[in-house]
Amino acid sequence: MSETSAVVIGASGGIGAALVEALETAGGHAVVHALSRSGTGLDLEDEASIAAAAHRVAEGPPPALVLVATGVLHGDHAPERTYRALSAEHLLRDYRLNAVGPALVAKHFLPLMPRTGRSVFGALSARVGSIGDNRLGGWHAYRASKAALNMLIRNLAIEHARTHREGIVVGLHPGTVATDLSAPFQAGVAPDKLFTPARAAAQLLTVTAGLSPADTGKVFAWDGQPIIP
């Protein structure tokens, strides 16, 4: 067993809980930290709670794997099908949770990662955050917030590599997973492309295991294929 820890942010969600279970079963880390708002008080909209969680993690083995398994797509507002449905409230909510929150996690957790040896920081992104791959439009707040996250990942990767030569910072697209986030949109998904949380977690961990420092700053889909910016 490695003398490192793994950290999952968003451990109370479908994908996050499955990641924790898979990591604990694999036994590759001395400690698996399962962090969430409901479980441990880590709130992506409260930087003090993120800093406090990082402080607790710092008391143990250094985290060689940090996965931010959070995100918001809908709630009180359905994804916009037209710019006529845009609202500042909806846009800012998606930016806070899909981009700002993961960036603040990186601010406090990247410095904890070992300076020697391979490490991975990954945040759940989405293929619809790709600007070059956007053919349909719509879903303005979600697309834009994930595109912002992808840019932040690139920025973080560049800076992190200056001190952590084997450190890897990536975005991860899990595909369509049978969770509350995708529930309203599952009807049009082919059965073989609607993944259980357990399968999604296994696929994401396979992807992260196969990454090298040359991959830092990129976004990868569940099948290991890079997603164009």
Buried (B, 14 or more C-beta within 10 A) or exposed (E): EEEBBBBBBBBBBBBBBBBBBBBBEBEBBBBBBBBBBEEBEBBBEBBEBBBBBBEEBBEBBBBBBBBBBBBBBBEEBEBBEEEEBEEEEBBEBBBBBBBBBBBBBBBBBBEBBBEEBBBBBBBBBBBBBBEEEBEEEBBBBBBBBBBBBBBBBBBBBEEBBEEBEBBBBBBBBBBBBBBEBBEEEEEEBEEEEBBEBBBBBBBBBEBBEEBEBEBBBBBBBBEEEEBEB
